[in-house]
Amino acid sequence: MKIVHRIIIAVFTISVTLIALGFNWIDFHEDYGMTVENTYVGVIYLLLWTVFSIYWGVIKEKRYIKFLSIYWGINIITSMFICLFAHSEFITSVLYSFFIWYLGPLSGFGVIINSPYLTKYTLSLIVAPLGILTCFIGYGFGRLVLRLKKYKAVEAD
């Protein structure tokens, strides 16, 4: 992967996550409860990731898939550890920064689930696969667009 591609991916990842965290921070961190607006932020966050992934699918950047697997894999593994060891203050404090980074933008999905038994820890486990799913769908759609372009070009000849 070219260094320019790595920079673009890093800037996108950091900026879109920080913006989504900024919108959801008070409700997420201060435990004011999730709102419909937080859900909108989560949906927009996932849509941005989808569109970004479509681009990488169109240009056939296969290392982007490796990045997605590692990036969102950290989310899934962290969510499992936090959920399993929620009673361990040491583990949750070590992993809490990952918890904030990955769950903060998607925390509004708790409004959709709306269960009195739902905690932030179980919510993190439920929404953990959303990022990787939307990105893989976007990347696959980008590859499909590329194939359709090639097919139309061959058909036009």
C-alpha positions as CSV (number, residue, x, y, z in Angstrom):
1,M,0.0,0.0,0.0
2,K,1.4,3.4,-0.9
3,I,2.3,5.7,1.8
4,V,-0.3,8.2,0.5
5,H,-3.0,5.6,0.8
6,R,-1.9,4.9,4.4
7,I,-2.1,8.6,5.3
8,I,-5.5,9.0,3.7
9,I,-6.8,6.0,5.6
10,A,-5.3,7.2,8.9
11,V,-6.6,10.7,8.5
12,F,-10.1,9.5,7.6
13,T,-10.2,7.0,10.5
14,I,-9.1,9.5,13.1
15,S,-11.1,12.4,11.9
16,V,-14.4,10.6,11.3
17,T,-14.1,8.8,14.7
18,L,-13.2,12.0,16.6
19,I,-16.1,13.9,15.0
20,A,-18.6,11.2,15.8
21,L,-17.2,11.0,19.4
22,G,-17.5,14.8,19.7
23,F,-21.2,14.6,18.9
24,N,-21.9,11.7,21.2
25,W,-19.4,12.4,24.0
26,I,-21.6,14.0,26.6
27,D,-24.4,11.5,26.4
28,F,-21.9,8.6,26.1
29,H,-19.3,9.5,28.7
30,E,-21.5,11.3,31.2
31,D,-24.2,8.6,31.2
32,Y,-27.0,11.0,30.3
33,G,-28.6,8.3,28.2
34,M,-28.6,7.8,24.5
35,T,-30.8,9.9,22.2
36,V,-32.2,9.5,18.7
37,E,-29.6,12.1,17.7
38,N,-26.8,9.8,18.9
39,T,-28.3,7.1,16.7
40,Y,-28.2,9.4,13.7
41,V,-24.5,10.1,14.4
42,G,-23.9,6.3,14.4
43,V,-25.8,5.8,11.1
44,I,-23.9,8.7,9.5
45,Y,-20.6,7.3,10.8
46,L,-21.3,3.9,9.3
47,L,-22.4,5.4,6.0
48,L,-19.2,7.4,5.8
49,W,-17.2,4.2,6.4
50,T,-19.3,2.5,3.7
51,V,-18.7,5.2,1.1
52,F,-15.0,5.3,2.0
53,S,-14.8,1.5,1.6
54,I,-16.6,1.7,-1.8
55,Y,-13.8,3.9,-3.1
56,W,-11.1,1.4,-2.0
57,G,-13.1,-1.4,-3.6
58,V,-13.2,0.5,-6.9
59,I,-9.4,1.0,-6.9
60,K,-8.9,-2.6,-5.9
61,E,-6.7,-1.9,-2.9
62,K,-6.6,-5.3,-1.3
63,R,-4.5,-4.2,1.7
64,Y,-7.4,-2.1,2.8
65,I,-9.2,-5.3,3.6
66,K,-6.2,-6.2,5.8
67,F,-6.5,-2.9,7.5
68,L,-10.3,-3.3,8.0
69,S,-9.8,-6.8,9.5
70,I,-7.2,-5.6,12.0
71,Y,-8.9,-2.3,12.8
72,W,-12.4,-3.7,13.4
73,G,-11.0,-7.0,14.7
74,I,-9.5,-5.0,17.6
75,N,-13.0,-3.6,18.2
76,I,-14.6,-7.1,18.3
77,I,-11.9,-8.6,20.5
78,T,-11.9,-5.6,22.9
79,S,-15.7,-5.8,23.2
80,M,-15.5,-9.5,24.0
81,F,-12.9,-9.0,26.7
82,I,-14.7,-6.1,28.3
83,C,-18.0,-7.9,28.3
84,L,-16.4,-11.1,29.7
85,F,-14.3,-9.3,32.3
86,A,-16.6,-6.4,33.2
87,H,-16.1,-7.2,36.8
88,S,-12.3,-6.8,36.6
89,E,-11.4,-3.2,37.2
90,F,-7.9,-3.8,35.9
91,I,-9.0,-5.2,32.5
92,T,-11.7,-2.6,31.9
93,S,-9.4,0.2,32.8
94,V,-6.7,-1.1,30.4
95,L,-9.2,-1.5,27.6
96,Y,-11.3,1.5,28.3
97,S,-9.7,3.8,25.7
98,F,-10.5,1.2,23.0
99,F,-14.0,0.9,24.4
100,I,-14.4,4.7,24.0
101,W,-12.9,4.8,20.5
102,Y,-15.0,2.1,19.1
103,L,-18.3,2.3,21.0
104,G,-18.6,6.1,21.3
105,P,-19.6,6.7,17.7
106,L,-22.0,3.8,17.7
107,S,-23.4,4.1,21.2
108,G,-26.7,5.6,20.0
109,F,-27.8,2.2,18.8
110,G,-28.7,1.5,22.4
111,V,-31.9,3.6,21.7
112,I,-32.9,1.0,19.1
113,I,-32.4,-1.9,21.4
114,N,-34.0,-0.1,24.3
115,S,-33.7,-2.8,27.0
116,P,-33.5,-2.1,30.7
117,Y,-30.8,-4.9,30.9
118,L,-28.6,-3.2,28.3
119,T,-25.3,-1.9,29.6
120,K,-22.6,-0.2,27.7
121,Y,-20.6,-3.4,27.9
122,T,-23.2,-5.5,26.3
123,L,-24.0,-2.8,23.8
124,S,-20.4,-2.8,22.7
125,L,-20.6,-6.5,22.1
126,I,-23.8,-6.1,20.1
127,V,-22.6,-3.2,17.8
128,A,-19.0,-4.4,17.4
129,P,-19.6,-6.2,14.1
130,L,-21.4,-3.3,12.5
131,G,-18.2,-1.5,11.5
132,I,-16.6,-4.5,9.8
133,L,-19.9,-5.5,8.1
134,T,-20.6,-2.1,6.6
135,C,-17.0,-1.7,5.4
136,F,-16.9,-5.1,3.8
137,I,-20.2,-4.5,2.1
138,G,-19.0,-1.1,0.9
139,Y,-15.7,-2.6,-0.4
140,G,-17.6,-5.4,-2.1
141,F,-20.0,-2.9,-3.7
142,G,-17.0,-1.0,-5.0
143,R,-15.6,-4.1,-6.6
144,L,-19.0,-4.8,-8.1
145,V,-19.0,-1.3,-9.6
146,L,-15.6,-1.9,-11.1
147,R,-16.7,-5.1,-12.7
148,L,-19.8,-3.5,-14.1
149,K,-17.6,-0.7,-15.6
150,K,-15.3,-3.3,-17.2
151,Y,-18.3,-5.3,-18.5
152,K,-19.9,-2.2,-20.1
153,A,-16.5,-1.3,-21.6
154,V,-16.2,-4.8,-23.2
155,E,-19.8,-4.7,-24.3
156,A,-19.4,-1.3,-25.9
157,D,-16.5,-2.7,-28.1
